[in-house]
Amino acid sequence: MFGHIAREQWFNDGNERTAQLVANHVFVQNNAAMLAVPVEERENFWHKLVKFYETGQQDDLNDFLYKTSIGIMPGGLTMEKTREIEERKRKWLGLE
């Protein structure tokens, strides 16, 4: 999804940022992870992204992102855990 949105260039600016937001939305909603390219990998990321733009072959980009840029949510807090906390809070406040 990230690659598709970024490559399609739907907007005049911010396509990669938008693609990252959408990808992270999907990850978070499925209790998965977060997509964030580490600063030290930015140059490699841009090379992989340009190659994908030119060829349409996403495997190399996907492999790179999987190995370098996908991690658990900050502090290890998953959406499932967040929902549990929210449910306890609602019960404590008498909202359920």
N, CA, C and O atoms as a MOPAC input file, in Angstrom:
PM7 MOZYME 1SCF
protein

 N      0.82900 1    -1.18400 1     0.00000 1
 C      0.00000 1     0.00000 1     0.00000 1
 C      0.87900 1     1.25600 1     0.00000 1
 O      0.62000 1     2.20400 1    -0.74100 1
 N      1.91600 1     1.25000 1     0.83500 1
 C      2.81800 1     2.40100 1     0.88100 1
 C      3.36900 1     2.71000 1    -0.50400 1
 O      3.29300 1     3.84600 1    -0.97100 1
 N      3.92200 1     1.69800 1    -1.15500 1
 C      4.52500 1     1.89600 1    -2.46900 1
 C      3.52800 1     2.37800 1    -3.50800 1
 O      3.82700 1     3.26500 1    -4.30800 1
 N      2.34700 1     1.79100 1    -3.48800 1
 C      1.32500 1     2.15600 1    -4.47300 1
 C      0.93800 1     3.62800 1    -4.33500 1
 O      0.90800 1     4.35700 1    -5.32600 1
 N      0.64500 1     4.06200 1    -3.12400 1
 C      0.23200 1     5.45000 1    -2.90900 1
 C      1.36700 1     6.40400 1    -3.25600 1
 O      1.14800 1     7.42100 1    -3.91400 1
 N      2.58000 1     6.07700 1    -2.81300 1
 C      3.72600 1     6.95500 1    -3.08800 1
 C      3.98500 1     7.05500 1    -4.58800 1
 O      4.25100 1     8.14200 1    -5.10100 1
 N      3.91100 1     5.95000 1    -5.27800 1
 C      4.23900 1     5.92900 1    -6.71200 1
 C      3.18400 1     6.60900 1    -7.57200 1
 O      3.51500 1     7.21200 1    -8.59200 1
 N      1.94700 1     6.52200 1    -7.18400 1
 C      0.86700 1     7.09900 1    -7.99300 1
 C      0.90100 1     8.62200 1    -8.03400 1
 O      0.32700 1     9.22300 1    -8.94200 1
 N      1.56400 1     9.26000 1    -7.06300 1
 C      1.67900 1    10.72200 1    -7.02800 1
 C      0.31000 1    11.39700 1    -7.14700 1
 O      0.08200 1    12.20000 1    -8.05200 1
 N     -0.59000 1    11.06500 1    -6.23200 1
 C     -1.93300 1    11.61600 1    -6.23700 1
 C     -1.95700 1    13.10700 1    -5.94900 1
 O     -2.86300 1    13.81800 1    -6.38300 1
 N     -0.95000 1    13.57900 1    -5.21000 1
 C     -0.93300 1    14.97400 1    -4.77100 1
 C      0.28600 1    15.70000 1    -5.33300 1
 O      1.23300 1    15.06300 1    -5.79500 1
 N      0.26100 1    17.02000 1    -5.29500 1
 C      1.40100 1    17.81400 1    -5.75400 1
 C      2.58800 1    17.66800 1    -4.81900 1
 O      3.73500 1    17.78700 1    -5.25200 1
 N      2.33300 1    17.41400 1    -3.55500 1
 C      3.38700 1    17.29200 1    -2.55300 1
 C      2.88800 1    16.37600 1    -1.45000 1
 O      1.68400 1    16.26200 1    -1.22200 1
 N      3.81500 1    15.72800 1    -0.77100 1
 C      3.47200 1    14.94100 1     0.41000 1
 C      3.01300 1    13.52300 1     0.13800 1
 O      2.41200 1    12.90000 1     1.01200 1
 N      3.27700 1    12.99500 1    -1.04700 1
 C      2.81600 1    11.65000 1    -1.37700 1
 C      3.42400 1    10.58300 1    -0.47700 1
 O      2.71200 1     9.68800 1    -0.02100 1
 N      4.72400 1    10.65900 1    -0.21300 1
 C      5.36300 1     9.65500 1     0.63900 1
 C      4.87500 1     9.77100 1     2.08300 1
 O      4.66400 1     8.76300 1     2.75800 1
 N      4.69700 1    11.01100 1     2.55200 1
 C      4.18000 1    11.19900 1     3.92200 1
 C      2.76700 1    10.65200 1     4.03300 1
 O      2.43000 1     9.98300 1     5.00900 1
 N      1.94300 1    10.93400 1     3.03600 1
 C      0.57300 1    10.41700 1     3.03800 1
 C      0.57800 1     8.89600 1     3.00000 1
 O     -0.18200 1     8.24800 1     3.71900 1
 N      1.43000 1     8.33500 1     2.16600 1
 C      1.52700 1     6.87800 1     2.06200 1
 C      1.94400 1     6.26500 1     3.40400 1
 O      1.42600 1     5.22200 1     3.80300 1
 N      2.87800 1     6.91600 1     4.09200 1
 C      3.31900 1     6.40900 1     5.39200 1
 C      2.18000 1     6.49000 1     6.41600 1
 O      2.00100 1     5.56900 1     7.21300 1
 N      1.42300 1     7.56800 1     6.40000 1
 C      0.28800 1     7.69700 1     7.32300 1
 C     -0.74600 1     6.60200 1     7.07600 1
 O     -1.25400 1     5.99800 1     8.02100 1
 N     -1.05300 1     6.35100 1     5.81200 1
 C     -2.03700 1     5.30500 1     5.48000 1
 C     -1.51000 1     3.93800 1     5.90400 1
 O     -2.23800 1     3.15000 1     6.50800 1
 N     -0.24300 1     3.65400 1     5.58700 1
 C      0.33600 1     2.36500 1     5.97600 1
 C      0.30500 1     2.19300 1     7.49000 1
 O     -0.03200 1     1.11900 1     7.98800 1
 N      0.65500 1     3.24900 1     8.22300 1
 C      0.64100 1     3.14900 1     9.67700 1
 C     -0.77300 1     2.99400 1    10.21600 1
 O     -0.98300 1     2.31100 1    11.21900 1
 N     -1.73200 1     3.61300 1     9.57000 1
 C     -3.12800 1     3.42900 1     9.98700 1
 C     -3.51600 1     1.94800 1     9.88900 1
 O     -4.10800 1     1.38900 1    10.81200 1
 N     -3.17700 1     1.33300 1     8.76900 1
 C     -3.49600 1    -0.08600 1     8.57600 1
 C     -2.76300 1    -0.94400 1     9.61300 1
 O     -3.35500 1    -1.84400 1    10.20900 1
 N     -1.47400 1    -0.66200 1     9.82400 1
 C     -0.70500 1    -1.41700 1    10.81800 1
 C     -1.33100 1    -1.30500 1    12.20400 1
 O     -1.55200 1    -2.31400 1    12.87400 1
 N     -1.61100 1    -0.09400 1    12.62600 1
 C     -2.12400 1     0.13700 1    13.97600 1
 C     -3.49800 1    -0.49500 1    14.14400 1
 O     -3.77000 1    -1.09800 1    15.18200 1
 N     -4.35300 1    -0.37400 1    13.16600 1
 C     -5.68500 1    -0.95900 1    13.26300 1
 C     -5.64700 1    -2.48000 1    13.33300 1
 O     -6.60100 1    -3.11000 1    13.79200 1
 N     -4.55600 1    -3.06100 1    12.88400 1
 C     -4.42000 1    -4.51200 1    12.91900 1
 C     -3.42400 1    -4.98000 1    13.97300 1
 O     -2.88000 1    -6.08100 1    13.88500 1
 N     -3.19200 1    -4.12200 1    14.97800 1
 C     -2.29300 1    -4.46800 1    16.08600 1
 C     -0.93300 1    -4.94400 1    15.59600 1
 O     -0.36000 1    -5.88000 1    16.15300 1
 N     -0.42900 1    -4.31300 1    14.57900 1
 C      0.81800 1    -4.78700 1    13.98400 1
 C      2.00700 1    -3.98000 1    14.46000 1
 O      2.62400 1    -4.33000 1    15.46700 1
 N      2.33400 1    -2.94000 1    13.78300 1
 C      3.59200 1    -2.24800 1    14.02700 1
 C      3.48200 1    -0.81300 1    13.55300 1
 O      2.38700 1    -0.28500 1    13.35800 1
 N      4.63800 1    -0.19400 1    13.37300 1
 C      4.72200 1     1.15100 1    12.82900 1
 C      5.78400 1     1.15700 1    11.73500 1
 O      6.79400 1     0.45900 1    11.83200 1
 N      5.54800 1     1.94300 1    10.70400 1
 C      6.50600 1     2.11100 1     9.61800 1
 C      7.21700 1     3.44400 1     9.82500 1
 O      6.59300 1     4.50400 1     9.79600 1
 N      8.52000 1     3.37800 1    10.03200 1
 C      9.33000 1     4.58800 1    10.19100 1
 C     10.73800 1     4.27300 1     9.70600 1
 O     11.42200 1     3.41900 1    10.27200 1
 N     11.16000 1     4.95700 1     8.66900 1
 C     12.49600 1     4.73500 1     8.12000 1
 C     13.50700 1     5.41900 1     9.03800 1
 O     13.42600 1     6.62800 1     9.25200 1
 N     14.46700 1     4.65000 1     9.58700 1
 C     15.48600 1     5.25800 1    10.44500 1
 C     16.31200 1     6.28200 1     9.66800 1
 O     16.55600 1     6.11600 1     8.47300 1
 N     16.73600 1     7.33500 1    10.35000 1
 C     17.50700 1     8.40200 1     9.71300 1
 C     18.71400 1     7.84300 1     8.97200 1
 O     19.01000 1     8.27400 1     7.85800 1
 N     19.41100 1     6.89200 1     9.57700 1
 C     20.62000 1     6.34900 1     8.95500 1
 C     20.32300 1     5.51800 1     7.70500 1
 O     21.24400 1     5.17100 1     6.96600 1
 N     19.05100 1     5.19600 1     7.46100 1
 C     18.67200 1     4.40900 1     6.28000 1
 C     17.98100 1     5.25900 1     5.20900 1
 O     17.54800 1     4.72600 1     4.18800 1
 N     17.87500 1     6.56300 1     5.43000 1
 C     17.13200 1     7.41900 1     4.49700 1
 C     17.69500 1     7.37900 1     3.08200 1
 O     16.93300 1     7.28600 1     2.12000 1
 N     19.00800 1     7.44600 1     2.94000 1
 C     19.59500 1     7.43500 1     1.59100 1
 C     19.27500 1     6.12400 1     0.88100 1
 O     18.88500 1     6.13200 1    -0.28700 1
 N     19.43600 1     5.00000 1     1.57500 1
 C     19.08500 1     3.70300 1     0.98400 1
 C     17.60700 1     3.64800 1     0.62700 1
 O     17.23500 1     3.12100 1    -0.42100 1
 N     16.77100 1     4.19200 1     1.49700 1
 C     15.33400 1     4.22100 1     1.25100 1
 C     15.02500 1     4.95700 1    -0.05100 1
 O     14.25700 1     4.46300 1    -0.87600 1
 N     15.62300 1     6.14000 1    -0.23600 1
 C     15.33700 1     6.91600 1    -1.44100 1
 C     15.78900 1     6.18300 1    -2.69100 1
 O     15.11800 1     6.23800 1    -3.72200 1
 N     16.93000 1     5.49300 1    -2.60700 1
 C     17.39600 1     4.71100 1    -3.76800 1
 C     16.40900 1     3.58600 1    -4.09500 1
 O     16.08500 1     3.35700 1    -5.26100 1
 N     15.94000 1     2.89400 1    -3.06800 1
 C     14.97600 1     1.79800 1    -3.28500 1
 C     13.66000 1     2.34700 1    -3.83000 1
 O     13.04600 1     1.74700 1    -4.71200 1
 N     13.23400 1     3.49200 1    -3.30100 1
 C     11.97000 1     4.07500 1    -3.74500 1
 C     12.05700 1     4.53100 1    -5.20200 1
 O     11.13100 1     4.29500 1    -5.97800 1
 N     13.14200 1     5.17100 1    -5.57500 1
 C     13.31600 1     5.60700 1    -6.96500 1
 C     13.34900 1     4.40200 1    -7.90100 1
 O     12.74800 1     4.42500 1    -8.97500 1
 N     14.05300 1     3.34900 1    -7.48500 1
 C     14.09000 1     2.13000 1    -8.30700 1
 C     12.67600 1     1.57600 1    -8.50300 1
 O     12.31300 1     1.15100 1    -9.60000 1
 N     11.88900 1     1.58700 1    -7.43500 1
 C     10.49700 1     1.12700 1    -7.53800 1
 C      9.69600 1     2.02800 1    -8.47200 1
 O      8.92700 1     1.53800 1    -9.29900 1
 N      9.87500 1     3.35600 1    -8.34200 1
 C      9.16600 1     4.28100 1    -9.22900 1
 C      9.48600 1     3.98300 1   -10.68700 1
 O      8.60100 1     4.01800 1   -11.54200 1
 N     10.74600 1     3.69200 1   -10.97000 1
 C     11.19400 1     3.48100 1   -12.34800 1
 C     10.77200 1     2.13400 1   -12.92100 1
 O     10.48700 1     2.02600 1   -14.11300 1
 N     10.73100 1     1.10000 1   -12.07100 1
 C     10.48600 1    -0.25700 1   -12.57300 1
 C      9.09600 1    -0.80600 1   -12.25900 1
 O      8.58500 1    -1.67000 1   -12.97100 1
 N      8.49500 1    -0.30000 1   -11.19600 1
 C      7.21900 1    -0.86800 1   -10.74900 1
 C      7.38300 1    -2.14800 1    -9.95700 1
 O      6.39900 1    -2.72100 1    -9.49000 1
 N      8.61900 1    -2.60300 1    -9.80100 1
 C      8.90600 1    -3.82000 1    -9.02600 1
 C      9.09700 1    -3.43900 1    -7.56300 1
 O     10.05100 1    -2.74400 1    -7.21200 1
 N      8.18400 1    -3.90000 1    -6.71600 1
 C      8.15800 1    -3.46200 1    -5.32200 1
 C      8.87400 1    -4.39700 1    -4.35600 1
 O      9.04400 1    -4.03600 1    -3.19200 1
 N      9.29700 1    -5.57600 1    -4.78400 1
 C      9.89000 1    -6.55700 1    -3.87300 1
 C     11.09300 1    -6.02200 1    -3.11100 1
 O     11.20100 1    -6.22600 1    -1.90100 1
 N     11.99900 1    -5.33900 1    -3.80700 1
 C     13.20500 1    -4.81900 1    -3.16200 1
 C     12.84400 1    -3.76400 1    -2.11200 1
 O     13.41300 1    -3.75600 1    -1.02100 1
 N     11.90600 1    -2.88100 1    -2.43700 1
 C     11.45300 1    -1.86500 1    -1.48900 1
 C     10.77300 1    -2.51600 1    -0.29500 1
 O     11.05000 1    -2.16100 1     0.85100 1
 N      9.88700 1    -3.46600 1    -0.55900 1
 C      9.19700 1    -4.15600 1     0.53600 1
 C     10.18300 1    -4.85100 1     1.46200 1
 O     10.06700 1    -4.75700 1     2.68400 1
 N     11.15400 1    -5.55000 1     0.88100 1
 C     12.15800 1    -6.25400 1     1.67200 1
 C     12.94600 1    -5.26600 1     2.52900 1
 O     13.18300 1    -5.51700 1     3.71100 1
 N     13.34800 1    -4.15300 1     1.93800 1
 C     14.08600 1    -3.12400 1     2.66600 1
 C     13.25600 1    -2.58600 1     3.83000 1
 O     13.74700 1    -2.50000 1     4.95500 1
 N     12.00500 1    -2.22700 1     3.56500 1
 C     11.14800 1    -1.68300 1     4.62200 1
 C     10.92700 1    -2.69700 1     5.73200 1
 O     10.95700 1    -2.34900 1     6.91200 1
 N     10.70700 1    -3.93900 1     5.35700 1
 C     10.48200 1    -4.98700 1     6.34700 1
 C     11.69600 1    -5.14300 1     7.26500 1
 O     11.55100 1    -5.28800 1     8.47900 1
 N     12.89000 1    -5.11400 1     6.67500 1
 C     14.11000 1    -5.33900 1     7.45700 1
 C     14.54700 1    -4.12800 1     8.27200 1
 O     15.15500 1    -4.28700 1     9.33100 1
 N     14.24700 1    -2.91900 1     7.79700 1
 C     14.81300 1    -1.73400 1     8.45600 1
 C     13.80300 1    -0.80700 1     9.10500 1
 O     14.16700 1    -0.04300 1    10.00000 1
 N     12.55600 1    -0.84700 1     8.68800 1
 C     11.66700 1     0.25500 1     9.03000 1
 C     10.36100 1    -0.11800 1     9.70600 1
 O      9.55400 1     0.76200 1    10.00600 1
 N     10.13500 1    -1.38200 1     9.95000 1
 C      8.89500 1    -1.79300 1    10.59900 1
 C      9.22700 1    -2.31000 1    11.98700 1
 O     10.02500 1    -3.23400 1    12.14600 1
 N      8.60800 1    -1.70400 1    12.98600 1
 C      8.86800 1    -2.11600 1    14.36100 1
 C      7.61000 1    -2.03000 1    15.18900 1
 O      6.59100 1    -1.50000 1    14.74500 1
 N      7.68800 1    -2.55600 1    16.39600 1
 C      6.52800 1    -2.51200 1    17.26700 1
 C      6.23000 1    -1.07100 1    17.63500 1
 O      7.08600 1    -0.19700 1    17.49900 1
 N      5.04300 1    -0.83100 1    18.08900 1
 C      4.65600 1     0.51500 1    18.47100 1
 C      5.53100 1     0.99900 1    19.61200 1
 O      6.00300 1     0.19100 1    20.41200 1
 N      5.75900 1     2.31200 1    19.70400 1
 C      6.62200 1     2.86100 1    20.75600 1
 C      6.24900 1     2.33300 1    22.13400 1
 O      5.07500 1     2.29000 1    22.50400 1
 N      7.25400 1     1.93900 1    22.87400 1
 C      7.02600 1     1.43000 1    24.21600 1
 C      6.43000 1     0.03200 1    24.23400 1
 O      6.07500 1    -0.48500 1    25.29300 1
 N      6.32100 1    -0.58000 1    23.05700 1
 C      5.76200 1    -1.91900 1    22.99200 1
 C      4.25800 1    -1.96200 1    23.18000 1
 O      3.68600 1    -3.04300 1    23.32600 1
 N      3.60500 1    -0.80800 1    23.17800 1
 C      2.16800 1    -0.73500 1    23.39100 1
 C      1.44900 1    -1.03600 1    22.08400 1
 O      1.55600 1    -0.28200 1    21.11700 1
 N      0.73000 1    -2.12200 1    22.06500 1
 C     -0.01800 1    -2.49700 1    20.87000 1
 C     -1.42300 1    -1.91900 1    20.94400 1
 O     -1.86300 1    -1.48200 1    22.00800 1
 N     -2.12400 1    -1.91500 1    19.82600 1
 C     -3.50700 1    -1.43100 1    19.82400 1
 C     -4.37700 1    -2.30000 1    20.71800 1
 O     -5.29500 1    -1.79500 1    21.36400 1
 N     -4.10600 1    -3.59600 1    20.76400 1
 C     -4.88300 1    -4.48200 1    21.63800 1
 C     -4.74000 1    -4.04800 1    23.09300 1
 O     -5.72600 1    -3.97200 1    23.82600 1
 N     -3.50000 1    -3.76300 1    23.50600 1
 C     -3.25200 1    -3.32100 1    24.87300 1
 C     -3.90400 1    -1.96400 1    25.11600 1
 O     -4.45400 1    -1.71500 1    26.18900 1
 N     -3.83900 1    -1.09200 1    24.11500 1
 C     -4.46700 1     0.22200 1    24.23400 1
 C     -5.96700 1     0.07100 1    24.44500 1
 O     -6.54800 1     0.77500 1    25.27000 1
 N     -6.60100 1    -0.84100 1    23.70700 1
 C     -8.04600 1    -1.07600 1    23.87500 1
 C     -8.35500 1    -1.60400 1    25.27100 1
 O     -9.34800 1    -1.20000 1    25.87700 1
 N     -7.51600 1    -2.50400 1    25.79300 1
 C     -7.71800 1    -3.02200 1    27.14300 1
 C     -7.66400 1    -1.89300 1    28.17000 1
 O     -8.49200 1    -1.83200 1    29.07900 1
 N     -6.69900 1    -1.01200 1    28.02100 1
 C     -6.56400 1     0.12400 1    28.93800 1
 C     -7.78900 1     1.02400 1    28.83600 1
 O     -8.32000 1     1.47800 1    29.84900 1
 N     -8.23100 1     1.27600 1    27.62000 1
 C     -9.40200 1     2.12900 1    27.41200 1
 C    -10.65100 1     1.49700 1    28.02900 1
 O    -11.46200 1     2.20100 1    28.63000 1
 N    -10.81600 1     0.18900 1    27.88900 1
 C    -11.97000 1    -0.49400 1    28.48300 1
 C    -11.94200 1    -0.38800 1    30.00300 1
 O    -12.96500 1    -0.10800 1    30.62900 1
 N    -10.77000 1    -0.61200 1    30.59700 1
 C    -10.65500 1    -0.48100 1    32.05900 1
 C    -10.97600 1     0.94300 1    32.51100 1
 O    -11.64800 1     1.14600 1    33.52200 1
 N    -10.48900 1     1.92300 1    31.75300 1
 C    -10.74300 1     3.32300 1    32.09600 1
 C    -12.24100 1     3.62400 1    32.02400 1
 O    -12.78700 1     4.28600 1    32.90600 1
 N    -12.90000 1     3.13800 1    30.97700 1
 C    -14.34000 1     3.37500 1    30.83500 1
 C    -15.12500 1     2.72900 1    31.97900 1
 O    -16.07300 1     3.32200 1    32.49400 1
 N    -14.73300 1     1.52500 1    32.37100 1
 C    -15.39200 1     0.85800 1    33.49900 1
 C    -15.17800 1     1.63100 1    34.78500 1
 O    -16.10900 1     1.82800 1    35.56600 1
 N    -13.94200 1     2.06900 1    34.99900 1
 C    -13.61000 1     2.81500 1    36.20500 1
 C    -14.41100 1     4.11800 1    36.28800 1
 O    -14.82200 1     4.53400 1    37.37200 1
 N    -14.63100 1     4.76100 1    35.12300 1
 C    -15.38900 1     6.00600 1    35.08400 1
 C    -16.89200 1     5.76900 1    35.08400 1
 O    -17.67100 1     6.72300 1    35.10400 1
 N    -17.30800 1     4.49700 1    35.06100 1
 C    -18.72800 1     4.17100 1    35.06100 1
 C    -19.41700 1     4.39900 1    33.73300 1
 O    -20.62900 1     4.60800 1    33.68200 1
 N    -18.64600 1     4.35800 1    32.66000 1
 C    -19.20600 1     4.58700 1    31.32900 1
 C    -19.68800 1     3.30200 1    30.67200 1
 O    -20.22300 1     3.34000 1    29.56500 1
 N    -19.50600 1     2.17400 1    31.33400 1
 C    -19.98800 1     0.89000 1    30.77700 1
 C    -20.84400 1     0.18200 1    31.78500 1
 O    -21.34400 1    -0.90900 1    31.51300 1

